[in-house]
Amino acid sequence: MTDIDPPGGHGRPAVPSEAAAALARCVSVEPAKFAAAHWGRTPLLSRADELPNPAGFTDLLSPADADELLSRRGLRTPFLRIAKDGQLVPVARFTGGGGAGAEIADQVLDERVLELYAGGATLVLQGLHRTWPALIDFTRELGTAVGQPLQVNAYLTPAGSQGFATHYDTHDVFVLQVDGRKHWRIHPPVLPDPLEKQTWGGRADEVAATADGPAALDVVLAPGDALYLPRGWLHSAQAQESSSLHLTVGVRALTRYAMVEELLALAAEDQRLRATLPFGTDVADPDAIEPELTETVEALRDWLLRADPAVVAARLRQRAWPAARPAPIRPLAQAAALAALDVDTRLASRPGLRWRLTPRGDRVALVLFDRTITLPASCAPAVHALLGAKSVRVGDLPGLDDDADRLTLARRLLREAVLVPA
């Protein structure tokens, strides 16, 4: 038996209509054109009248929703940052104790937030892909469409204010203008495709000089507009005549450099690359280092030519999968489904779950984003049926001898949060 992938292939779930719809909300061109002409290359401005949802993005997070988060949800740092005049406000200025029964010292204080916001500070609600229901679902769907883990922040800026000076991000972003209008100035990169460790602060002078030149894109985003920016593109944004709320969906994509890092980690298996430098080598002398460098480069090249793509893929999977969680599980409802399970129960794969089924002798390993479940090899057809379809009746699971075995497998996968009631 060979490895079995989900319907999307290569460890990815199939791209359902919900995922395609999520991408369509962010870009005004067909997915193939977006991938070929813009993805990782150039910005794309999409006006509200070019996008499919005339209501804009208030269903994802409205100003009233943001107020609820700031006032009634017991928000803590680092789920809120505040910036003013291009600098972050120390968290001690807007956090404090949670009151009776909440023995924590970093809860957001709404009175302090009001004071700072009314004084021109920008509020940044962070990690909304983990805290706000509509964005949890939207992020999962959009992440399925682009095949990369995502994060979502919201930026609330008072009228006429600018939260941050011109800078670049080390990840791609989709900017979704929810409320108000914001003036964006976009300039070409000073460092194309920067890695996460290559932040703009190390090139502040270049960034400032480029920002003084002509903009590649100078636009005002109105409610319902969207903007895609590849990593490295310089940008600044200023609210206009009223306050502004926009969402920034960050794409935490893997790079070829990530592959290099994994290859170098695996290179430790090569004895030639583990060899000690000759006795007495003066590491400060280029002439002494040159022959060792030559030998090392040759050894590394020889090893790279033997690198196993399957091993590299497994290591990259360990990086990528945990960064994109599947749909949340309701523990109480899941426990109730376990208690009521019978052969007529219909089950489905947990939405957004990434998995891979791998044979291991007389066993089969179900590889997930956070763990591996080992089962008898006879369970493979039933597992694949459960994870590859939208709904399967427990009594119809293939490859198992009787209903008792089917119920045992279904119960195990429900308890492991692999399946959910259909």
C-alpha positions as CSV (number, residue, x, y, z in Angstrom):
1,M,0.0,0.0,0.0
2,T,1.2,3.5,-0.8
3,D,0.6,6.7,1.1
4,I,-2.9,8.0,0.7
5,D,-3.5,11.8,0.5
6,P,-6.7,13.8,1.1
7,P,-8.8,14.6,-2.0
8,G,-6.8,17.8,-2.6
9,G,-3.6,15.8,-2.9
10,H,-0.1,16.2,-1.3
11,G,-1.5,16.5,2.2
12,R,-4.0,19.2,1.4
13,P,-7.7,19.1,1.7
14,A,-9.7,19.6,-1.5
15,V,-10.5,23.2,-2.3
16,P,-14.3,23.4,-1.6
17,S,-16.6,26.0,-2.9
18,E,-16.4,27.9,0.4
19,A,-12.6,28.3,0.0
20,A,-12.9,29.5,-3.6
21,A,-15.6,32.0,-2.4
22,A,-13.2,33.3,0.4
23,L,-10.5,34.0,-2.2
24,A,-13.0,35.6,-4.5
25,R,-13.9,38.1,-1.8
26,C,-10.3,39.3,-1.7
27,V,-9.3,39.5,-5.4
28,S,-11.1,40.8,-8.4
29,V,-9.4,38.5,-10.9
30,E,-9.7,34.7,-11.5
31,P,-7.6,32.5,-9.2
32,A,-5.3,31.4,-12.1
33,K,-4.6,35.0,-13.1
34,F,-4.0,36.0,-9.5
35,A,-1.6,33.2,-9.1
36,A,0.3,33.9,-12.3
37,A,0.4,37.7,-12.3
38,H,0.2,38.8,-8.7
39,W,0.9,36.1,-6.1
40,G,4.3,37.0,-4.6
41,R,5.0,39.5,-7.4
42,T,2.9,42.6,-7.6
43,P,0.1,44.4,-5.7
44,L,-3.5,44.1,-6.7
45,L,-6.2,46.6,-6.0
46,S,-9.8,45.3,-6.0
47,R,-12.6,47.8,-5.7
48,A,-15.8,46.9,-3.9
49,D,-17.9,46.9,-7.2
50,E,-15.5,44.3,-8.7
51,L,-15.9,41.9,-5.8
52,P,-18.9,39.5,-5.2
53,N,-20.1,40.7,-1.8
54,P,-21.9,44.1,-2.0
55,A,-22.1,44.2,1.8
56,G,-18.3,44.5,2.1
57,F,-16.6,42.9,5.0
58,T,-18.7,43.9,8.0
59,D,-19.9,40.3,8.4
60,L,-16.3,39.4,9.3
61,L,-15.7,42.1,11.9
62,S,-17.7,45.3,12.3
63,P,-16.9,48.4,14.4
64,A,-19.5,47.1,16.9
65,D,-17.7,43.7,17.0
66,A,-14.4,45.4,17.7
67,D,-16.0,47.4,20.6
68,E,-17.3,44.1,22.0
69,L,-13.9,42.6,21.9
70,L,-12.4,45.6,23.6
71,S,-15.0,45.9,26.3
72,R,-16.8,42.6,27.1
73,R,-14.5,39.7,26.1
74,G,-11.8,39.9,28.8
75,L,-9.2,40.6,26.1
76,R,-5.5,40.3,27.2
77,T,-2.2,41.1,25.7
78,P,-0.8,40.2,23.2
79,F,-4.2,40.2,21.5
80,L,-4.1,44.0,21.5
81,R,-1.3,46.4,20.5
82,I,-1.6,50.2,20.5
83,A,0.5,52.5,18.4
84,K,0.9,56.2,18.3
85,D,3.2,58.4,16.2
86,G,4.8,55.2,14.7
87,Q,5.7,53.8,18.1
88,L,4.1,51.0,20.2
89,V,2.5,52.2,23.4
90,P,3.8,50.2,26.5
91,V,1.2,47.6,27.5
92,A,1.2,48.9,31.1
93,R,-0.6,52.0,29.9
94,F,-3.7,50.1,28.9
95,T,-3.8,46.9,30.9
96,G,-4.4,46.0,34.5
97,G,-6.1,43.6,36.9
98,G,-9.2,41.7,35.8
99,G,-11.2,42.3,39.0
100,A,-12.6,39.8,41.5
101,G,-12.2,36.2,40.4
102,A,-9.8,37.0,37.6
103,E,-6.4,36.9,39.1
104,I,-4.5,38.3,36.0
105,A,-2.6,41.5,35.6
106,D,-2.7,42.1,31.8
107,Q,-6.4,42.4,31.0
108,V,-7.3,45.2,28.6
109,L,-8.8,48.2,30.4
110,D,-11.5,49.8,28.2
111,E,-11.2,53.2,29.9
112,R,-7.4,53.4,29.0
113,V,-8.1,52.2,25.5
114,L,-10.7,55.0,25.1
115,E,-8.2,57.6,26.3
116,L,-5.5,56.5,23.9
117,Y,-7.8,56.1,20.9
118,A,-9.4,59.4,21.4
119,G,-5.9,60.9,21.6
120,G,-5.1,59.6,18.1
121,A,-3.6,56.1,18.8
122,T,-4.2,53.2,16.5
123,L,-5.6,50.0,18.0
124,V,-4.4,46.6,16.6
125,L,-6.5,43.6,17.5
126,Q,-4.2,40.6,16.9
127,G,-4.8,36.9,16.4
128,L,-8.4,37.3,15.3
129,H,-8.2,34.0,13.4
130,R,-8.2,32.4,16.9
131,T,-10.6,34.7,18.8
132,W,-13.5,35.9,16.5
133,P,-15.9,33.2,15.1
134,A,-16.5,34.7,11.7
135,L,-12.8,35.2,11.1
136,I,-11.9,31.8,12.4
137,D,-14.1,30.3,9.6
138,F,-13.0,32.8,6.9
139,T,-9.3,32.3,7.6
140,R,-9.6,28.6,7.5
141,E,-11.4,28.8,4.1
142,L,-9.0,31.3,2.6
143,G,-6.0,29.3,3.9
144,T,-7.4,26.3,2.1
145,A,-7.6,28.3,-1.1
146,V,-4.1,29.6,-1.0
147,G,-2.6,26.5,0.6
148,Q,-0.8,28.5,3.3
149,P,-1.3,29.3,7.0
150,L,-2.9,32.7,7.7
151,Q,-3.2,35.2,10.6
152,V,-5.6,38.1,10.9
153,N,-5.2,41.5,12.6
154,A,-7.6,44.4,12.7
155,Y,-6.5,48.0,12.6
156,L,-8.7,50.7,14.1
157,T,-7.4,54.2,13.3
158,P,-8.9,57.6,14.4
159,A,-9.7,60.2,11.7
160,G,-6.6,61.7,10.2
161,S,-4.2,59.4,12.1
162,Q,-1.4,57.1,10.9
163,G,-0.5,54.2,13.0
164,F,2.9,53.2,11.6
165,A,5.5,54.9,9.4
166,T,6.3,53.5,6.0
167,H,7.6,49.9,6.4
168,Y,7.4,46.5,4.8
169,D,6.1,43.2,6.0
170,T,7.9,39.9,5.8
171,H,4.7,38.1,4.8
172,D,2.1,38.7,2.0
173,V,-1.1,40.5,3.1
174,F,-4.7,40.9,2.0
175,V,-6.0,44.2,3.2
176,L,-9.8,44.3,3.6
177,Q,-11.3,47.7,4.2
178,V,-14.3,47.3,6.5
179,D,-15.3,50.8,7.6
180,G,-14.1,54.4,6.8
181,R,-11.5,55.4,4.2
182,K,-7.8,55.0,4.4
183,H,-5.1,56.5,2.1
184,W,-2.4,54.0,1.1
185,R,0.9,54.8,-0.5
186,I,2.7,51.7,-1.9
187,H,6.4,51.7,-3.0
188,P,8.5,48.9,-4.6
189,P,10.7,46.8,-2.3
190,V,14.1,47.7,-1.2
191,L,14.6,44.0,-0.5
192,P,12.4,41.7,-2.6
193,D,11.0,38.6,-0.9
194,P,12.4,39.3,2.6
195,L,12.6,36.5,5.1
196,E,11.0,36.8,8.5
197,K,14.4,37.7,10.1
198,Q,15.0,40.4,7.4
199,T,12.8,43.1,8.9
200,W,12.5,46.6,7.6
201,G,14.2,48.1,10.7
202,G,17.6,46.9,9.4
203,R,17.1,48.9,6.2
204,A,15.3,52.0,7.7
205,D,17.4,54.5,5.7
206,E,16.6,52.7,2.4
207,V,13.0,52.5,3.3
208,A,12.8,56.2,4.1
209,A,14.6,57.2,0.9
210,T,12.3,55.1,-1.2
211,A,9.2,56.4,0.5
212,D,10.2,59.9,-0.5
213,G,10.1,58.9,-4.1
214,P,7.1,58.4,-6.4
215,A,4.6,55.8,-5.3
216,A,3.8,52.7,-7.3
217,L,0.3,52.9,-6.1
218,D,-1.4,55.8,-4.4
219,V,-5.0,55.0,-3.5
220,V,-7.8,55.5,-1.0
221,L,-9.5,52.4,0.1
222,A,-13.2,52.7,0.8
223,P,-15.5,50.2,2.5
224,G,-15.6,46.9,0.6
225,D,-12.3,47.5,-1.2
226,A,-9.4,45.0,-1.0
227,L,-5.7,45.2,-1.6
228,Y,-3.2,42.4,-2.0
229,L,0.5,43.2,-1.2
230,P,3.4,40.8,-1.6
231,R,6.0,40.7,1.2
232,G,8.6,43.4,0.9
233,W,6.4,46.1,-0.7
234,L,6.7,49.3,1.2
235,H,3.4,50.8,2.5
236,S,1.9,53.4,4.8
237,A,-1.7,54.1,5.5
238,Q,-3.6,57.1,6.9
239,A,-7.2,57.4,7.9
240,Q,-9.2,60.1,6.2
241,E,-12.1,62.3,7.3
242,S,-13.4,59.6,9.7
243,S,-12.1,56.7,11.7
244,S,-11.0,53.6,9.8
245,L,-11.3,49.8,10.4
246,H,-9.5,47.4,8.1
247,L,-8.5,43.7,8.4
248,T,-5.0,42.5,7.4
249,V,-4.8,38.9,6.5
250,G,-1.2,37.8,6.7
251,V,0.1,34.9,4.7
252,R,2.8,33.0,6.6
253,A,4.1,31.2,3.5
254,L,7.0,28.8,3.5
255,T,10.0,29.8,1.3
256,R,12.7,28.1,-0.5
257,Y,15.0,29.2,2.3
258,A,12.9,27.1,4.6
259,M,13.8,24.2,2.4
260,V,17.4,25.1,2.6
261,E,17.2,25.2,6.4
262,E,15.7,21.7,6.5
263,L,18.4,20.4,4.0
264,L,21.1,21.8,6.2
265,A,19.6,20.2,9.3
266,L,19.5,16.9,7.5
267,A,23.1,17.4,6.3
268,A,24.3,16.6,9.8
269,E,23.8,12.9,8.8
270,D,26.8,13.2,6.4
271,Q,30.1,12.2,8.1
272,R,32.2,14.3,5.7
273,L,30.3,17.4,6.9
274,R,30.7,16.5,10.5
275,A,34.5,16.2,10.2
276,T,36.7,18.3,12.4
277,L,38.9,21.0,10.8
278,P,42.6,20.1,10.7
279,F,44.6,20.5,13.9
280,G,45.9,24.0,14.3
281,T,43.8,25.6,11.5
282,D,43.8,29.4,11.8
283,V,40.1,30.1,11.2
284,A,40.9,33.8,10.8
285,D,43.3,33.1,7.8
286,P,41.4,33.0,4.4
287,D,44.3,31.0,2.9
288,A,44.0,28.3,5.6
289,I,40.2,28.1,5.3
290,E,40.1,28.0,1.5
291,P,40.9,24.3,1.0
292,E,38.5,23.3,3.9
293,L,35.8,25.5,2.3
294,T,36.3,23.8,-1.0
295,E,36.1,20.4,0.5
296,T,33.0,21.4,2.5
297,V,31.2,22.8,-0.6
298,E,32.0,19.6,-2.5
299,A,30.8,17.4,0.3
300,L,27.6,19.5,0.7
301,R,27.0,19.3,-3.0
302,D,27.4,15.6,-3.1
303,W,25.0,15.2,-0.2
304,L,22.4,17.5,-1.6
305,L,22.3,15.4,-4.8
306,R,21.3,12.5,-2.7
307,A,18.6,14.3,-0.6
308,D,15.4,12.4,-0.4
309,P,12.4,14.6,-1.3
310,A,10.1,12.5,0.9
311,V,12.2,13.3,4.0
312,V,12.4,17.0,3.2
313,A,8.6,17.1,2.6
314,A,8.0,15.4,6.0
315,R,10.1,18.1,7.7
316,L,8.4,20.9,5.9
317,R,5.0,19.4,6.8
318,Q,6.0,19.6,10.5
319,R,6.5,23.3,10.0
320,A,3.4,24.1,8.0
321,W,0.6,21.9,9.3
322,P,0.7,23.1,13.0
323,A,0.5,26.7,11.8
324,A,-2.9,26.2,10.2
325,R,-5.4,24.7,12.7
326,P,-8.5,22.9,11.4
327,A,-12.0,24.0,12.5
328,P,-12.7,24.4,16.2
329,I,-14.2,21.4,18.0
330,R,-17.0,21.9,20.5
331,P,-16.0,19.6,23.3
332,L,-19.4,19.2,24.9
333,A,-21.2,18.5,21.6
334,Q,-18.5,16.1,20.6
335,A,-18.8,14.2,23.8
336,A,-22.5,14.0,23.4
337,A,-22.0,12.6,19.8
338,L,-19.7,10.0,21.3
339,A,-22.3,8.9,23.8
340,A,-25.1,8.7,21.1
341,L,-22.9,7.0,18.4
342,D,-24.5,4.0,16.6
343,V,-24.3,2.4,13.1
344,D,-26.8,5.0,11.7
345,T,-24.7,8.0,12.8
346,R,-23.3,10.0,9.9
347,L,-19.8,11.4,10.4
348,A,-17.5,13.7,8.4
349,S,-13.9,14.9,8.5
350,R,-13.2,17.9,10.7
351,P,-13.2,20.9,8.3
352,G,-9.8,22.0,7.3
353,L,-8.0,19.0,8.7
354,R,-4.8,18.0,7.0
355,W,-3.9,14.4,7.0
356,R,-1.9,11.7,5.4
357,L,-2.4,7.9,5.7
358,T,0.9,5.9,5.7
359,P,1.3,2.1,5.9
360,R,3.7,0.7,8.5
361,G,3.8,-3.0,8.2
362,D,0.6,-4.5,9.7
363,R,-0.4,-1.0,10.9
364,V,-1.4,2.2,9.3
365,A,-0.4,5.7,10.5
366,L,-2.8,8.6,10.3
367,V,-0.5,11.6,10.3
368,L,-2.2,14.8,11.5
369,F,-1.1,18.4,12.2
370,D,-0.2,17.7,15.9
371,R,0.1,14.0,16.3
372,T,0.1,10.5,14.6
373,I,-2.6,7.9,15.3
374,T,-1.7,4.3,14.6
375,L,-4.4,1.8,13.6
376,P,-4.6,-1.7,12.2
377,A,-4.0,-1.8,8.5
378,S,-7.5,-3.2,8.0
379,C,-8.8,0.2,9.0
380,A,-7.3,2.0,6.1
381,P,-10.2,1.8,3.6
382,A,-12.7,2.9,6.3
383,V,-10.4,5.8,7.4
384,H,-10.0,7.0,3.8
385,A,-13.8,6.8,3.3
386,L,-14.4,8.8,6.5
387,L,-11.9,11.5,5.7
388,G,-12.5,11.7,1.9
389,A,-16.2,12.3,1.9
390,K,-18.6,14.9,3.2
391,S,-20.8,12.4,5.1
392,V,-20.5,8.7,5.8
393,R,-22.8,6.4,7.7
394,V,-20.9,4.4,10.3
395,G,-22.6,1.1,9.3
396,D,-21.4,1.6,5.7
397,L,-17.7,1.8,6.4
398,P,-15.7,-0.5,4.1
399,G,-13.0,-3.0,4.9
400,L,-14.1,-4.0,8.4
401,D,-15.7,-7.3,9.4
402,D,-18.6,-6.2,11.5
403,D,-20.4,-3.2,13.0
404,A,-18.6,-3.6,16.3
405,D,-15.3,-2.8,14.5
406,R,-16.9,0.0,12.6
407,L,-18.1,1.6,15.9
408,T,-14.8,1.1,17.6
409,L,-13.0,3.0,14.8
410,A,-15.6,5.7,14.6
411,R,-15.5,6.2,18.4
412,R,-11.7,6.4,18.3
413,L,-11.6,9.1,15.6
414,L,-14.4,11.1,17.2
415,R,-12.5,11.1,20.5
416,E,-9.3,12.1,18.7
417,A,-11.2,15.1,17.1
418,V,-10.5,13.8,13.6
419,L,-14.2,13.4,12.9
420,V,-17.3,15.5,13.6
421,P,-21.0,14.7,13.4
422,A,-22.2,15.3,9.8
